Amino acid sequence: MHKFFQICCLAAIFFCGLTFSSAQAKINMFPQARYIPELSFYGDSGKAYKLKDFKSDLLMAVVWSRRCGPCISDLKHLSAFAKKTAGKGINIILISPAKEWKTADERKAFLKRVGAPNLVSYSDKESNFMKGMGILVTPTVILVNKKNQEAGQITGSVKWDDPEVVQYMLKLKKDMLKNLDQKKTANQKS
């Protein structure tokens, strides 16, 4: 019986290790930023929003689900990331399926319980936003540049408040702005 228990424990550790390593984030930066469809998601009062309504140097639209373990563990890290990057041109919004929540207050209470009360959350009615953006897995972060174009996506779990991740995202924002400035200058010359 003792040997059986040891084998079960080793198997559990092995499979947890596989799960953890496969949950690493994948960054997909597009060679050229692309058009974002006019898809709506909804605020607490029922007002419709689109990604273009959020102006910042870099918008991180985080598509998540309360049924997704990596999403939930990311929320606390995202909250800390938001505090570390406050005032630095990065805006974070959360978008989750509306069917997961009875009310906006329930969604806010959930965010507070998991350590992310400072993050602004919206709902995706009938998953139209997710479908329209071609998002198949959560968490997915849609990276939107200053010109309201999709510059890339990050899928999978990220320890957002890790100093290296914070520096990477600040550099990414800077590079995105530089790229837009170079395109603007090239267009003015032609």
Sine and cosine of phi, psi and omega as CSV:
sin_phi,cos_phi,sin_psi,cos_psi,sin_omega,cos_omega
0.00,0.00,-0.65,0.76,0.00,-1.00
-0.89,0.46,-0.67,0.74,0.01,-1.00
-0.91,0.41,-0.66,0.75,0.05,-1.00
-0.86,0.52,-0.69,0.73,0.03,-1.00
-0.88,0.48,-0.69,0.73,0.02,-1.00
-0.89,0.46,-0.68,0.73,0.01,-1.00
-0.90,0.44,-0.67,0.74,0.03,-1.00
-0.89,0.46,-0.68,0.73,0.02,-1.00
-0.89,0.45,-0.71,0.71,0.03,-1.00
-0.89,0.46,-0.66,0.76,0.03,-1.00
-0.89,0.45,-0.67,0.74,0.01,-1.00
-0.89,0.46,-0.69,0.72,0.02,-1.00
-0.89,0.46,-0.68,0.73,0.01,-1.00
-0.87,0.49,-0.76,0.65,-0.03,-1.00
-0.93,0.37,-0.58,0.82,0.08,-1.00
-0.89,0.45,-0.64,0.77,0.04,-1.00
-0.88,0.47,-0.67,0.75,0.04,-1.00
-0.90,0.44,-0.69,0.73,0.01,-1.00
-0.88,0.47,-0.71,0.71,-0.02,-1.00
-0.89,0.45,-0.73,0.68,-0.06,-1.00
-0.93,0.38,-0.51,0.86,0.01,-1.00
-0.98,0.19,-0.21,0.98,-0.01,-1.00
-1.00,0.02,0.09,1.00,0.01,-1.00
-0.90,0.44,0.52,-0.85,-0.06,-1.00
-0.94,0.33,0.52,-0.85,0.10,-1.00
-0.87,-0.49,0.80,-0.60,0.00,-1.00
-0.97,-0.22,0.80,-0.60,0.02,-1.00
-0.82,-0.57,1.00,-0.08,0.07,-1.00
-1.00,-0.01,0.77,-0.64,-0.06,-1.00
-0.98,0.20,0.61,-0.79,0.03,-1.00
-0.85,0.53,-0.55,0.84,0.05,-1.00
-0.68,-0.73,0.77,-0.64,0.02,-1.00
-0.84,0.54,0.53,-0.85,-0.10,-1.00
-0.81,-0.59,0.33,-0.94,0.01,-1.00
-0.85,0.52,0.62,-0.79,0.08,-1.00
-0.96,-0.29,0.81,-0.58,0.03,-1.00
-0.89,0.45,0.43,-0.91,0.00,-1.00
-0.98,0.18,0.97,0.24,-0.03,-1.00
-0.96,-0.27,0.66,-0.75,-0.05,-1.00
-0.99,-0.16,0.50,-0.86,0.23,-0.97
-0.67,-0.74,0.20,-0.98,-0.28,-0.96
-0.80,-0.60,0.64,-0.77,0.06,-1.00
-0.99,0.13,-0.01,-1.00,-0.06,-1.00
-0.86,0.50,-0.55,0.83,-0.03,-1.00
-1.00,0.08,-0.03,1.00,-0.02,-1.00
1.00,-0.10,-0.03,1.00,0.01,-1.00
-0.93,0.38,0.68,-0.74,0.02,-1.00
-0.99,0.13,0.65,-0.76,0.06,-1.00
-0.78,-0.62,0.38,-0.92,0.13,-0.99
-0.79,-0.62,0.33,-0.94,-0.02,-1.00
-0.84,0.54,-0.56,0.83,-0.02,-1.00
-0.91,0.42,-0.24,0.97,0.01,-1.00
-0.97,0.25,-0.17,0.98,-0.06,-1.00
-0.94,-0.35,0.94,-0.33,-0.06,-1.00
-0.99,-0.13,0.85,-0.53,0.10,-0.99
-0.27,-0.96,0.21,-0.98,0.05,-1.00
-0.91,0.42,-0.61,0.80,0.05,-1.00
-0.60,-0.80,0.88,-0.48,0.10,-1.00
-0.98,-0.19,0.78,-0.63,0.10,-1.00
-0.94,-0.33,0.97,-0.24,0.04,-1.00
-1.00,-0.09,0.95,-0.30,-0.10,-0.99
-1.00,-0.08,0.92,-0.38,0.04,-1.00
-1.00,-0.05,0.85,-0.52,-0.12,-0.99
-0.61,-0.79,0.15,-0.99,0.02,-1.00
-0.64,-0.76,0.59,-0.81,0.04,-1.00
-0.96,0.29,-0.17,0.98,0.04,-1.00
-1.00,-0.10,0.15,0.99,-0.07,-1.00
-0.93,-0.37,0.94,-0.35,-0.02,-1.00
-0.82,0.57,-0.77,0.64,0.03,-1.00
-0.87,0.49,-0.56,0.83,0.04,-1.00
-0.88,0.48,-0.73,0.68,-0.05,-1.00
-0.91,0.42,-0.68,0.74,0.01,-1.00
-0.93,0.37,-0.47,0.88,0.03,-1.00
-0.94,0.33,-0.46,0.89,-0.12,-0.99
-0.85,0.52,-0.71,0.71,0.01,-1.00
-0.89,0.45,-0.65,0.76,0.03,-1.00
-0.92,0.39,-0.62,0.78,0.06,-1.00
-0.90,0.44,-0.64,0.77,0.04,-1.00
-0.87,0.50,-0.72,0.70,0.03,-1.00
-0.92,0.39,-0.62,0.78,0.06,-1.00
-0.87,0.50,-0.70,0.71,0.00,-1.00
-0.87,0.50,-0.64,0.77,0.03,-1.00
-0.92,0.40,-0.65,0.76,-0.02,-1.00
-0.94,0.35,-0.46,0.89,-0.05,-1.00
-0.96,-0.29,0.16,0.99,0.00,-1.00
-0.84,0.54,0.72,-0.69,0.03,-1.00
0.98,0.21,0.16,0.99,-0.04,-1.00
-0.92,-0.38,0.33,0.94,0.10,-0.99
0.99,0.11,0.22,0.98,0.04,-1.00
-0.91,-0.41,0.80,-0.60,0.01,-1.00
-0.89,-0.45,0.68,-0.73,-0.01,-1.00
-0.86,-0.51,0.76,-0.65,0.15,-0.99
-0.78,-0.63,0.50,-0.87,0.04,-1.00
-0.95,-0.32,0.64,-0.77,0.05,-1.00
-0.73,-0.68,0.86,-0.52,0.00,-1.00
-0.77,-0.63,0.37,-0.93,0.00,-1.00
-0.87,0.50,0.76,-0.65,-0.02,-1.00
-0.89,0.46,-0.52,0.86,-0.06,-1.00
-0.91,0.41,-0.25,0.97,0.01,-1.00
-0.99,0.14,-0.16,0.99,-0.10,-0.99
-0.80,-0.60,0.66,-0.75,0.11,-0.99
-0.98,0.19,-0.62,0.78,-0.01,-1.00
-0.58,-0.82,0.25,-0.97,0.09,-1.00
-0.91,0.41,-0.56,0.83,0.03,-1.00
-0.89,0.45,-0.59,0.81,0.05,-1.00
-0.90,0.44,-0.66,0.75,0.02,-1.00
-0.90,0.44,-0.68,0.74,0.03,-1.00
-0.90,0.43,-0.67,0.75,0.02,-1.00
-0.90,0.45,-0.62,0.79,0.03,-1.00
-0.89,0.45,-0.73,0.68,0.01,-1.00
-0.88,0.48,-0.63,0.78,0.04,-1.00
-0.91,0.42,-0.68,0.73,-0.03,-1.00
-0.89,0.46,-0.56,0.83,-0.03,-1.00
-1.00,-0.06,0.14,0.99,0.10,-1.00
1.00,0.06,0.44,0.90,-0.01,-1.00
-0.73,-0.69,0.75,0.67,-0.06,-1.00
-0.94,0.33,-0.29,0.96,-0.04,-1.00
-1.00,0.07,-0.09,1.00,-0.02,-1.00
-1.00,0.01,0.67,-0.75,-0.01,-1.00
-1.00,0.02,0.77,-0.64,-0.11,-0.99
-0.85,-0.53,0.59,-0.80,0.01,-1.00
-0.80,-0.61,0.25,-0.97,0.00,-1.00
-0.90,-0.45,0.52,-0.86,-0.02,-1.00
-0.94,-0.34,0.99,-0.16,-0.01,-1.00
-0.91,0.41,0.79,-0.61,0.05,-1.00
0.81,0.58,0.39,0.92,0.03,-1.00
0.83,0.56,0.46,0.89,0.01,-1.00
-0.90,0.43,-0.59,0.80,0.02,-1.00
-0.91,0.42,-0.77,0.64,-0.01,-1.00
-0.86,0.52,-0.73,0.68,-0.01,-1.00
-0.88,0.48,-0.72,0.69,-0.04,-1.00
-0.90,0.43,-0.51,0.86,0.02,-1.00
-1.00,0.03,-0.06,1.00,0.02,-1.00
0.95,0.30,0.48,0.88,-0.02,-1.00
-1.00,0.04,0.84,-0.54,-0.04,-1.00
-0.95,-0.30,-0.36,0.93,-0.04,-1.00
-0.73,-0.68,0.44,-0.90,0.12,-0.99
-0.86,-0.52,0.52,-0.86,-0.06,1.00
-0.98,0.21,0.59,-0.81,0.15,-0.99
-0.76,-0.65,0.75,-0.66,0.05,-1.00
-0.95,-0.31,0.85,-0.52,0.07,-1.00
-1.00,-0.03,0.83,-0.56,-0.02,-1.00
-0.99,-0.14,0.88,-0.48,-0.08,-1.00
-0.90,-0.44,0.79,-0.61,-0.01,-1.00
-0.99,0.13,0.02,-1.00,-0.07,-1.00
-0.88,0.47,-0.41,0.91,0.00,-1.00
-1.00,-0.06,0.27,0.96,0.00,-1.00
0.86,0.51,0.70,0.71,0.09,-1.00
-0.88,-0.47,0.54,-0.84,0.05,-1.00
-0.98,0.20,0.89,-0.46,-0.03,-1.00
-1.00,-0.05,-0.35,0.94,-0.01,-1.00
0.16,-0.99,-0.08,-1.00,0.04,-1.00
-0.61,-0.79,0.50,-0.86,0.13,-0.99
-0.86,-0.52,0.85,-0.53,0.03,-1.00
-0.91,-0.41,0.59,-0.81,0.01,-1.00
0.98,-0.18,0.07,-1.00,-0.09,-1.00
-0.99,0.17,0.63,-0.77,0.00,-1.00
-0.69,-0.72,0.66,-0.75,0.14,-0.99
-1.00,0.06,0.99,0.12,-0.19,-0.98
-0.85,0.52,-0.51,0.86,-0.06,-1.00
-1.00,0.03,0.05,1.00,0.10,-1.00
-0.88,0.47,0.74,-0.67,-0.04,-1.00
-0.81,0.59,-0.59,0.81,0.02,-1.00
-0.92,0.38,-0.61,0.79,0.02,-1.00
-0.93,0.37,-0.69,0.73,0.02,-1.00
-0.86,0.52,-0.74,0.67,0.01,-1.00
-0.89,0.46,-0.65,0.76,0.03,-1.00
-0.86,0.51,-0.73,0.69,-0.05,-1.00
-0.93,0.38,-0.61,0.79,0.06,-1.00
-0.91,0.42,-0.65,0.76,0.04,-1.00
-0.92,0.38,-0.64,0.76,0.04,-1.00
-0.86,0.50,-0.70,0.71,0.04,-1.00
-0.87,0.50,-0.72,0.70,0.00,-1.00
-0.88,0.48,-0.70,0.71,0.01,-1.00
-0.90,0.43,-0.61,0.79,0.03,-1.00
-0.90,0.43,-0.68,0.74,0.03,-1.00
-0.91,0.42,-0.67,0.75,0.01,-1.00
-0.88,0.47,-0.67,0.74,0.03,-1.00
-0.88,0.47,-0.67,0.74,0.03,-1.00
-0.91,0.42,-0.64,0.77,0.02,-1.00
-0.90,0.43,-0.65,0.76,0.02,-1.00
-0.90,0.43,-0.64,0.77,0.03,-1.00
-0.91,0.40,-0.64,0.77,0.01,-1.00
-0.89,0.45,-0.71,0.71,0.01,-1.00
-0.90,0.44,-0.68,0.73,0.01,-1.00
-0.90,0.44,-0.63,0.78,0.02,-1.00
-0.92,0.38,-0.58,0.81,0.01,-1.00
-0.93,0.36,-0.53,0.85,-0.01,-1.00
-0.97,0.25,-0.43,0.90,-0.06,-1.00
-1.00,-0.02,0.00,0.00,0.00,0.00
